[in-house]
Amino acid sequence: MIALDSTPIGTFVEIEGDPAAIRQLVARLGLDAADAIPYSYAELYARRRKEQPSLPLDMVWPSEKA
């Protein structure tokens, strides 16, 4: 499965499936496997909060002000 995920901390291309199939797809797409980020969104957010402690405790979109 391939998904384009837009999150409050960035946009990510997510590829899920059998590891061999993922490697084949990454190669077919011309992507560099070394650029892969092997962390969950929860882990990515926890890491970002260490850099930016002012972020909310949970990964949520900022509220829009009318």
N, CA, C and O atoms as a Maestro MAE file, in Angstrom:
{
 s_m_m2io_version
 :::
 2.0.0
}

f_m_ct {
 s_m_title
 :::
 protein
 m_atom[264] {
  # First column is atom index #
  i_m_mmod_type
  r_m_x_coord
  r_m_y_coord
  r_m_z_coord
  i_m_residue_number
  s_m_chain_name
  s_m_pdb_residue_name
  s_m_pdb_atom_name
  i_m_atomic_number
  :::
  1 25 0.830 -1.163 0.000 1 A "MET " " N  " 7
  2 3 0.000 0.000 0.000 1 A "MET " " CA " 6
  3 2 0.889 1.247 0.000 1 A "MET " " C  " 6
  4 15 1.903 1.301 0.696 1 A "MET " " O  " 8
  5 25 0.503 2.215 -0.769 2 A "ILE " " N  " 7
  6 3 1.194 3.500 -0.793 2 A "ILE " " CA " 6
  7 2 0.179 4.572 -0.408 2 A "ILE " " C  " 6
  8 15 -0.942 4.595 -0.916 2 A "ILE " " O  " 8
  9 25 0.589 5.457 0.495 3 A "ALA " " N  " 7
  10 3 -0.288 6.549 0.911 3 A "ALA " " CA " 6
  11 2 0.538 7.821 1.043 3 A "ALA " " C  " 6
  12 15 1.706 7.790 1.433 3 A "ALA " " O  " 8
  13 25 -0.090 8.930 0.712 4 A "LEU " " N  " 7
  14 3 0.501 10.235 0.958 4 A "LEU " " CA " 6
  15 2 -0.176 10.759 2.202 4 A "LEU " " C  " 6
  16 15 -1.365 11.080 2.186 4 A "LEU " " O  " 8
  17 25 0.577 10.845 3.279 5 A "ASP " " N  " 7
  18 3 0.033 11.247 4.570 5 A "ASP " " CA " 6
  19 2 0.455 12.670 4.912 5 A "ASP " " C  " 6
  20 15 1.644 12.979 4.996 5 A "ASP " " O  " 8
  21 25 -0.524 13.514 5.104 6 A "SER " " N  " 7
  22 3 -0.270 14.882 5.541 6 A "SER " " CA " 6
  23 2 -0.527 14.926 7.042 6 A "SER " " C  " 6
  24 15 -1.622 14.605 7.502 6 A "SER " " O  " 8
  25 25 0.489 15.325 7.801 7 A "THR " " N  " 7
  26 3 0.372 15.387 9.255 7 A "THR " " CA " 6
  27 2 0.755 16.787 9.724 7 A "THR " " C  " 6
  28 15 1.305 17.568 8.947 7 A "THR " " O  " 8
  29 25 0.476 17.109 10.961 8 A "PRO " " N  " 7
  30 3 0.881 18.413 11.483 8 A "PRO " " CA " 6
  31 2 2.404 18.628 11.491 8 A "PRO " " C  " 6
  32 15 2.860 19.762 11.635 8 A "PRO " " O  " 8
  33 25 3.186 17.567 11.340 9 A "ILE " " N  " 7
  34 3 4.646 17.728 11.348 9 A "ILE " " CA " 6
  35 2 5.264 17.486 9.979 9 A "ILE " " C  " 6
  36 15 6.487 17.419 9.855 9 A "ILE " " O  " 8
  37 25 4.442 17.354 8.962 10 A "GLY " " N  " 7
  38 3 4.980 17.196 7.623 10 A "GLY " " CA " 6
  39 2 4.165 16.233 6.776 10 A "GLY " " C  " 6
  40 15 3.225 15.597 7.252 10 A "GLY " " O  " 8
  41 25 4.547 16.142 5.521 11 A "THR " " N  " 7
  42 3 3.900 15.241 4.575 11 A "THR " " CA " 6
  43 2 4.853 14.095 4.293 11 A "THR " " C  " 6
  44 15 6.045 14.301 4.064 11 A "THR " " O  " 8
  45 25 4.311 12.884 4.312 12 A "PHE " " N  " 7
  46 3 5.130 11.689 4.166 12 A "PHE " " CA " 6
  47 2 4.525 10.753 3.127 12 A "PHE " " C  " 6
  48 15 3.304 10.652 3.006 12 A "PHE " " O  " 8
  49 25 5.386 10.073 2.383 13 A "VAL " " N  " 7
  50 3 4.958 8.966 1.532 13 A "VAL " " CA " 6
  51 2 5.136 7.717 2.373 13 A "VAL " " C  " 6
  52 15 6.239 7.408 2.824 13 A "VAL " " O  " 8
  53 25 4.040 7.001 2.581 14 A "GLU " " N  " 7
  54 3 4.083 5.803 3.410 14 A "GLU " " CA " 6
  55 2 3.915 4.585 2.517 14 A "GLU " " C  " 6
  56 15 2.963 4.498 1.741 14 A "GLU " " O  " 8
  57 25 4.840 3.651 2.632 15 A "ILE " " N  " 7
  58 3 4.770 2.408 1.865 15 A "ILE " " CA " 6
  59 2 4.717 1.266 2.861 15 A "ILE " " C  " 6
  60 15 5.609 1.112 3.695 15 A "ILE " " O  " 8
  61 25 3.661 0.465 2.768 16 A "GLU " " N  " 7
  62 3 3.488 -0.665 3.682 16 A "GLU " " CA " 6
  63 2 3.381 -1.954 2.878 16 A "GLU " " C  " 6
  64 15 2.924 -1.950 1.735 16 A "GLU " " O  " 8
  65 25 3.802 -3.040 3.480 17 A "GLY " " N  " 7
  66 3 3.650 -4.340 2.840 17 A "GLY " " CA " 6
  67 2 4.807 -5.248 3.164 17 A "GLY " " C  " 6
  68 15 5.570 -5.010 4.100 17 A "GLY " " O  " 8
  69 25 4.923 -6.300 2.367 18 A "ASP " " N  " 7
  70 3 6.010 -7.257 2.500 18 A "ASP " " CA " 6
  71 2 7.342 -6.537 2.264 18 A "ASP " " C  " 6
  72 15 7.468 -5.792 1.293 18 A "ASP " " O  " 8
  73 25 8.334 -6.746 3.132 19 A "PRO " " N  " 7
  74 3 9.607 -6.033 2.987 19 A "PRO " " CA " 6
  75 2 10.246 -6.171 1.595 19 A "PRO " " C  " 6
  76 15 10.781 -5.196 1.068 19 A "PRO " " O  " 8
  77 25 10.198 -7.355 1.002 20 A "ALA " " N  " 7
  78 3 10.788 -7.531 -0.337 20 A "ALA " " CA " 6
  79 2 10.027 -6.704 -1.370 20 A "ALA " " C  " 6
  80 15 10.633 -6.089 -2.248 20 A "ALA " " O  " 8
  81 25 8.692 -6.691 -1.263 21 A "ALA " " N  " 7
  82 3 7.884 -5.905 -2.195 21 A "ALA " " CA " 6
  83 2 8.133 -4.413 -2.003 21 A "ALA " " C  " 6
  84 15 8.162 -3.657 -2.974 21 A "ALA " " O  " 8
  85 25 8.312 -3.990 -0.765 22 A "ILE " " N  " 7
  86 3 8.608 -2.579 -0.500 22 A "ILE " " CA " 6
  87 2 9.932 -2.197 -1.152 22 A "ILE " " C  " 6
  88 15 10.026 -1.151 -1.795 22 A "ILE " " O  " 8
  89 25 10.960 -3.035 -0.992 23 A "ARG " " N  " 7
  90 3 12.264 -2.737 -1.604 23 A "ARG " " CA " 6
  91 2 12.147 -2.637 -3.121 23 A "ARG " " C  " 6
  92 15 12.745 -1.750 -3.729 23 A "ARG " " O  " 8
  93 25 11.387 -3.532 -3.733 24 A "GLN " " N  " 7
  94 3 11.196 -3.489 -5.184 24 A "GLN " " CA " 6
  95 2 10.496 -2.201 -5.603 24 A "GLN " " C  " 6
  96 15 10.900 -1.553 -6.568 24 A "GLN " " O  " 8
  97 25 9.453 -1.835 -4.880 25 A "LEU " " N  " 7
  98 3 8.699 -0.631 -5.206 25 A "LEU " " CA " 6
  99 2 9.556 0.618 -5.037 25 A "LEU " " C  " 6
  100 15 9.523 1.518 -5.877 25 A "LEU " " O  " 8
  101 25 10.312 0.670 -3.965 26 A "VAL " " N  " 7
  102 3 11.195 1.816 -3.738 26 A "VAL " " CA " 6
  103 2 12.163 1.967 -4.902 26 A "VAL " " C  " 6
  104 15 12.394 3.078 -5.380 26 A "VAL " " O  " 8
  105 25 12.726 0.863 -5.357 27 A "ALA " " N  " 7
  106 3 13.656 0.890 -6.495 27 A "ALA " " CA " 6
  107 2 12.932 1.331 -7.766 27 A "ALA " " C  " 6
  108 15 13.453 2.157 -8.516 27 A "ALA " " O  " 8
  109 25 11.731 0.789 -8.018 28 A "ARG " " N  " 7
  110 3 10.973 1.153 -9.229 28 A "ARG " " CA " 6
  111 2 10.598 2.623 -9.244 28 A "ARG " " C  " 6
  112 15 10.531 3.241 -10.307 28 A "ARG " " O  " 8
  113 25 10.353 3.182 -8.071 29 A "LEU " " N  " 7
  114 3 9.997 4.597 -7.975 29 A "LEU " " CA " 6
  115 2 11.224 5.510 -8.030 29 A "LEU " " C  " 6
  116 15 11.093 6.732 -8.092 29 A "LEU " " O  " 8
  117 25 12.407 4.913 -8.008 30 A "GLY " " N  " 7
  118 3 13.626 5.711 -8.050 30 A "GLY " " CA " 6
  119 2 13.929 6.407 -6.737 30 A "GLY " " C  " 6
  120 15 14.643 7.408 -6.709 30 A "GLY " " O  " 8
  121 25 13.389 5.881 -5.652 31 A "LEU " " N  " 7
  122 3 13.643 6.461 -4.337 31 A "LEU " " CA " 6
  123 2 14.901 5.844 -3.744 31 A "LEU " " C  " 6
  124 15 15.301 4.743 -4.123 31 A "LEU " " O  " 8
  125 25 15.507 6.542 -2.833 32 A "ASP " " N  " 7
  126 3 16.692 6.039 -2.138 32 A "ASP " " CA " 6
  127 2 16.253 5.466 -0.790 32 A "ASP " " C  " 6
  128 15 15.761 6.194 0.072 32 A "ASP " " O  " 8
  129 25 16.435 4.159 -0.620 33 A "ALA " " N  " 7
  130 3 16.027 3.505 0.623 33 A "ALA " " CA " 6
  131 2 16.716 4.109 1.839 33 A "ALA " " C  " 6
  132 15 16.201 4.015 2.953 33 A "ALA " " O  " 8
  133 25 17.872 4.728 1.636 34 A "ALA " " N  " 7
  134 3 18.582 5.353 2.755 34 A "ALA " " CA " 6
  135 2 17.817 6.557 3.312 34 A "ALA " " C  " 6
  136 15 18.075 6.989 4.435 34 A "ALA " " O  " 8
  137 25 16.878 7.099 2.530 35 A "ASP " " N  " 7
  138 3 16.086 8.239 2.987 35 A "ASP " " CA " 6
  139 2 14.861 7.817 3.789 35 A "ASP " " C  " 6
  140 15 14.127 8.664 4.299 35 A "ASP " " O  " 8
  141 25 14.639 6.512 3.902 36 A "ALA " " N  " 7
  142 3 13.460 6.015 4.623 36 A "ALA " " CA " 6
  143 2 13.535 6.386 6.098 36 A "ALA " " C  " 6
  144 15 14.610 6.419 6.696 36 A "ALA " " O  " 8
  145 25 12.378 6.660 6.662 37 A "ILE " " N  " 7
  146 3 12.265 6.972 8.086 37 A "ILE " " CA " 6
  147 2 11.496 5.811 8.715 37 A "ILE " " C  " 6
  148 15 10.287 5.698 8.507 37 A "ILE " " O  " 8
  149 25 12.161 4.955 9.472 38 A "PRO " " N  " 7
  150 3 11.510 3.740 9.965 38 A "PRO " " CA " 6
  151 2 10.760 3.895 11.291 38 A "PRO " " C  " 6
  152 15 10.656 2.939 12.060 38 A "PRO " " O  " 8
  153 25 10.243 5.079 11.556 39 A "TYR " " N  " 7
  154 3 9.572 5.331 12.829 39 A "TYR " " CA " 6
  155 2 8.081 5.543 12.629 39 A "TYR " " C  " 6
  156 15 7.640 5.973 11.563 39 A "TYR " " O  " 8
  157 25 7.319 5.241 13.654 40 A "SER " " N  " 7
  158 3 5.880 5.521 13.632 40 A "SER " " CA " 6
  159 2 5.663 7.025 13.746 40 A "SER " " C  " 6
  160 15 6.568 7.769 14.126 40 A "SER " " O  " 8
  161 25 4.449 7.461 13.410 41 A "TYR " " N  " 7
  162 3 4.146 8.878 13.565 41 A "TYR " " CA " 6
  163 2 4.226 9.300 15.030 41 A "TYR " " C  " 6
  164 15 4.613 10.427 15.338 41 A "TYR " " O  " 8
  165 25 3.859 8.395 15.923 42 A "ALA " " N  " 7
  166 3 3.962 8.715 17.358 42 A "ALA " " CA " 6
  167 2 5.422 8.982 17.737 42 A "ALA " " C  " 6
  168 15 5.711 9.930 18.467 42 A "ALA " " O  " 8
  169 25 6.335 8.152 17.245 43 A "GLU " " N  " 7
  170 3 7.763 8.342 17.532 43 A "GLU " " CA " 6
  171 2 8.284 9.622 16.881 43 A "GLU " " C  " 6
  172 15 9.035 10.377 17.499 43 A "GLU " " O  " 8
  173 25 7.886 9.862 15.640 44 A "LEU " " N  " 7
  174 3 8.318 11.094 14.958 44 A "LEU " " CA " 6
  175 2 7.847 12.326 15.726 44 A "LEU " " C  " 6
  176 15 8.586 13.300 15.867 44 A "LEU " " O  " 8
  177 25 6.611 12.275 16.220 45 A "TYR " " N  " 7
  178 3 6.090 13.421 16.957 45 A "TYR " " CA " 6
  179 2 6.814 13.596 18.287 45 A "TYR " " C  " 6
  180 15 7.118 14.720 18.687 45 A "TYR " " O  " 8
  181 25 7.087 12.502 18.965 46 A "ALA " " N  " 7
  182 3 7.821 12.583 20.235 46 A "ALA " " CA " 6
  183 2 9.196 13.208 20.008 46 A "ALA " " C  " 6
  184 15 9.651 14.030 20.805 46 A "ALA " " O  " 8
  185 25 9.848 12.818 18.928 47 A "ARG " " N  " 7
  186 3 11.155 13.399 18.612 47 A "ARG " " CA " 6
  187 2 11.038 14.885 18.294 47 A "ARG " " C  " 6
  188 15 11.881 15.681 18.706 47 A "ARG " " O  " 8
  189 25 9.986 15.258 17.556 48 A "ARG " " N  " 7
  190 3 9.799 16.668 17.199 48 A "ARG " " CA " 6
  191 2 9.507 17.496 18.440 48 A "ARG " " C  " 6
  192 15 9.964 18.634 18.550 48 A "ARG " " O  " 8
  193 25 8.731 16.922 19.397 49 A "ARG " " N  " 7
  194 3 8.428 17.652 20.633 49 A "ARG " " CA " 6
  195 2 9.678 17.907 21.457 49 A "ARG " " C  " 6
  196 15 9.745 18.897 22.186 49 A "ARG " " O  " 8
  197 25 10.670 17.029 21.353 50 A "LYS " " N  " 7
  198 3 11.932 17.274 22.061 50 A "LYS " " CA " 6
  199 2 12.622 18.504 21.488 50 A "LYS " " C  " 6
  200 15 13.271 19.259 22.212 50 A "LYS " " O  " 8
  201 25 12.473 18.700 20.173 51 A "GLU " " N  " 7
  202 3 13.060 19.875 19.518 51 A "GLU " " CA " 6
  203 2 12.204 21.121 19.728 51 A "GLU " " C  " 6
  204 15 12.720 22.235 19.822 51 A "GLU " " O  " 8
  205 25 10.882 20.916 19.799 52 A "GLN " " N  " 7
  206 3 9.934 22.018 19.940 52 A "GLN " " CA " 6
  207 2 8.975 21.706 21.092 52 A "GLN " " C  " 6
  208 15 7.847 21.279 20.846 52 A "GLN " " O  " 8
  209 25 9.395 21.909 22.333 53 A "PRO " " N  " 7
  210 3 8.547 21.569 23.490 53 A "PRO " " CA " 6
  211 2 7.218 22.318 23.534 53 A "PRO " " C  " 6
  212 15 6.316 21.919 24.271 53 A "PRO " " O  " 8
  213 25 7.082 23.382 22.770 54 A "SER " " N  " 7
  214 3 5.831 24.146 22.787 54 A "SER " " CA " 6
  215 2 4.709 23.456 22.017 54 A "SER " " C  " 6
  216 15 3.559 23.889 22.093 54 A "SER " " O  " 8
  217 25 5.017 22.398 21.283 55 A "LEU " " N  " 7
  218 3 3.973 21.683 20.549 55 A "LEU " " CA " 6
  219 2 3.003 21.028 21.521 55 A "LEU " " C  " 6
  220 15 3.386 20.702 22.645 55 A "LEU " " O  " 8
  221 25 1.743 20.829 21.107 56 A "PRO " " N  " 7
  222 3 0.781 20.157 21.991 56 A "PRO " " CA " 6
  223 2 1.255 18.751 22.367 56 A "PRO " " C  " 6
  224 15 2.076 18.159 21.666 56 A "PRO " " O  " 8
  225 25 0.735 18.227 23.470 57 A "LEU " " N  " 7
  226 3 1.119 16.879 23.909 57 A "LEU " " CA " 6
  227 2 0.776 15.825 22.864 57 A "LEU " " C  " 6
  228 15 1.524 14.865 22.680 57 A "LEU " " O  " 8
  229 25 -0.357 16.001 22.177 58 A "ASP " " N  " 7
  230 3 -0.777 15.066 21.143 58 A "ASP " " CA " 6
  231 2 -0.608 15.718 19.776 58 A "ASP " " C  " 6
  232 15 -0.700 16.939 19.649 58 A "ASP " " O  " 8
  233 25 -0.360 14.900 18.754 59 A "MET " " N  " 7
  234 3 -0.184 15.418 17.405 59 A "MET " " CA " 6
  235 2 -1.565 15.759 16.818 59 A "MET " " C  " 6
  236 15 -2.285 14.893 16.322 59 A "MET " " O  " 8
  237 25 -1.895 17.027 16.893 60 A "VAL " " N  " 7
  238 3 -3.176 17.507 16.377 60 A "VAL " " CA " 6
  239 2 -2.926 18.714 15.478 60 A "VAL " " C  " 6
  240 15 -1.917 19.409 15.600 60 A "VAL " " O  " 8
  241 25 -3.859 18.938 14.587 61 A "TRP " " N  " 7
  242 3 -3.771 20.115 13.731 61 A "TRP " " CA " 6
  243 2 -4.061 21.349 14.576 61 A "TRP " " C  " 6
  244 15 -4.923 21.310 15.455 61 A "TRP " " O  " 8
  245 25 -3.346 22.447 14.318 62 A "PRO " " N  " 7
  246 3 -3.657 23.674 15.060 62 A "PRO " " CA " 6
  247 2 -5.092 24.115 14.754 62 A "PRO " " C  " 6
  248 15 -5.560 23.974 13.624 62 A "PRO " " O  " 8
  249 25 -5.771 24.637 15.743 63 A "SER " " N  " 7
  250 3 -7.147 25.093 15.506 63 A "SER " " CA " 6
  251 2 -7.120 26.364 14.665 63 A "SER " " C  " 6
  252 15 -6.238 27.212 14.798 63 A "SER " " O  " 8
  253 25 -8.112 26.459 13.801 64 A "GLU " " N  " 7
  254 3 -8.213 27.654 12.962 64 A "GLU " " CA " 6
  255 2 -8.987 28.712 13.726 64 A "GLU " " C  " 6
  256 15 -10.016 28.426 14.338 64 A "GLU " " O  " 8
  257 25 -8.493 29.913 13.684 65 A "LYS " " N  " 7
  258 3 -9.174 31.017 14.363 65 A "LYS " " CA " 6
  259 2 -10.016 31.750 13.345 65 A "LYS " " C  " 6
  260 15 -9.539 32.109 12.268 65 A "LYS " " O  " 8
  261 25 -11.260 31.967 13.689 66 A "ALA " " N  " 7
  262 3 -12.197 32.630 12.768 66 A "ALA " " CA " 6
  263 2 -12.000 34.121 12.772 66 A "ALA " " C  " 6
  264 15 -12.700 34.838 12.058 66 A "ALA " " O  " 8
  :::
 }
 m_bond[263] {
  # First column is bond index #
  i_m_from
  i_m_to
  i_m_order
  :::
  1 1 2 1
  2 2 3 1
  3 3 4 2
  4 3 5 1
  5 5 6 1
  6 6 7 1
  7 7 8 2
  8 7 9 1
  9 9 10 1
  10 10 11 1
  11 11 12 2
  12 11 13 1
  13 13 14 1
  14 14 15 1
  15 15 16 2
  16 15 17 1
  17 17 18 1
  18 18 19 1
  19 19 20 2
  20 19 21 1
  21 21 22 1
  22 22 23 1
  23 23 24 2
  24 23 25 1
  25 25 26 1
  26 26 27 1
  27 27 28 2
  28 27 29 1
  29 29 30 1
  30 30 31 1
  31 31 32 2
  32 31 33 1
  33 33 34 1
  34 34 35 1
  35 35 36 2
  36 35 37 1
  37 37 38 1
  38 38 39 1
  39 39 40 2
  40 39 41 1
  41 41 42 1
  42 42 43 1
  43 43 44 2
  44 43 45 1
  45 45 46 1
  46 46 47 1
  47 47 48 2
  48 47 49 1
  49 49 50 1
  50 50 51 1
  51 51 52 2
  52 51 53 1
  53 53 54 1
  54 54 55 1
  55 55 56 2
  56 55 57 1
  57 57 58 1
  58 58 59 1
  59 59 60 2
  60 59 61 1
  61 61 62 1
  62 62 63 1
  63 63 64 2
  64 63 65 1
  65 65 66 1
  66 66 67 1
  67 67 68 2
  68 67 69 1
  69 69 70 1
  70 70 71 1
  71 71 72 2
  72 71 73 1
  73 73 74 1
  74 74 75 1
  75 75 76 2
  76 75 77 1
  77 77 78 1
  78 78 79 1
  79 79 80 2
  80 79 81 1
  81 81 82 1
  82 82 83 1
  83 83 84 2
  84 83 85 1
  85 85 86 1
  86 86 87 1
  87 87 88 2
  88 87 89 1
  89 89 90 1
  90 90 91 1
  91 91 92 2
  92 91 93 1
  93 93 94 1
  94 94 95 1
  95 95 96 2
  96 95 97 1
  97 97 98 1
  98 98 99 1
  99 99 100 2
  100 99 101 1
  101 101 102 1
  102 102 103 1
  103 103 104 2
  104 103 105 1
  105 105 106 1
  106 106 107 1
  107 107 108 2
  108 107 109 1
  109 109 110 1
  110 110 111 1
  111 111 112 2
  112 111 113 1
  113 113 114 1
  114 114 115 1
  115 115 116 2
  116 115 117 1
  117 117 118 1
  118 118 119 1
  119 119 120 2
  120 119 121 1
  121 121 122 1
  122 122 123 1
  123 123 124 2
  124 123 125 1
  125 125 126 1
  126 126 127 1
  127 127 128 2
  128 127 129 1
  129 129 130 1
  130 130 131 1
  131 131 132 2
  132 131 133 1
  133 133 134 1
  134 134 135 1
  135 135 136 2
  136 135 137 1
  137 137 138 1
  138 138 139 1
  139 139 140 2
  140 139 141 1
  141 141 142 1
  142 142 143 1
  143 143 144 2
  144 143 145 1
  145 145 146 1
  146 146 147 1
  147 147 148 2
  148 147 149 1
  149 149 150 1
  150 150 151 1
  151 151 152 2
  152 151 153 1
  153 153 154 1
  154 154 155 1
  155 155 156 2
  156 155 157 1
  157 157 158 1
  158 158 159 1
  159 159 160 2
  160 159 161 1
  161 161 162 1
  162 162 163 1
  163 163 164 2
  164 163 165 1
  165 165 166 1
  166 166 167 1
  167 167 168 2
  168 167 169 1
  169 169 170 1
  170 170 171 1
  171 171 172 2
  172 171 173 1
  173 173 174 1
  174 174 175 1
  175 175 176 2
  176 175 177 1
  177 177 178 1
  178 178 179 1
  179 179 180 2
  180 179 181 1
  181 181 182 1
  182 182 183 1
  183 183 184 2
  184 183 185 1
  185 185 186 1
  186 186 187 1
  187 187 188 2
  188 187 189 1
  189 189 190 1
  190 190 191 1
  191 191 192 2
  192 191 193 1
  193 193 194 1
  194 194 195 1
  195 195 196 2
  196 195 197 1
  197 197 198 1
  198 198 199 1
  199 199 200 2
  200 199 201 1
  201 201 202 1
  202 202 203 1
  203 203 204 2
  204 203 205 1
  205 205 206 1
  206 206 207 1
  207 207 208 2
  208 207 209 1
  209 209 210 1
  210 210 211 1
  211 211 212 2
  212 211 213 1
  213 213 214 1
  214 214 215 1
  215 215 216 2
  216 215 217 1
  217 217 218 1
  218 218 219 1
  219 219 220 2
  220 219 221 1
  221 221 222 1
  222 222 223 1
  223 223 224 2
  224 223 225 1
  225 225 226 1
  226 226 227 1
  227 227 228 2
  228 227 229 1
  229 229 230 1
  230 230 231 1
  231 231 232 2
  232 231 233 1
  233 233 234 1
  234 234 235 1
  235 235 236 2
  236 235 237 1
  237 237 238 1
  238 238 239 1
  239 239 240 2
  240 239 241 1
  241 241 242 1
  242 242 243 1
  243 243 244 2
  244 243 245 1
  245 245 246 1
  246 246 247 1
  247 247 248 2
  248 247 249 1
  249 249 250 1
  250 250 251 1
  251 251 252 2
  252 251 253 1
  253 253 254 1
  254 254 255 1
  255 255 256 2
  256 255 257 1
  257 257 258 1
  258 258 259 1
  259 259 260 2
  260 259 261 1
  261 261 262 1
  262 262 263 1
  263 263 264 2
  :::
 }
}
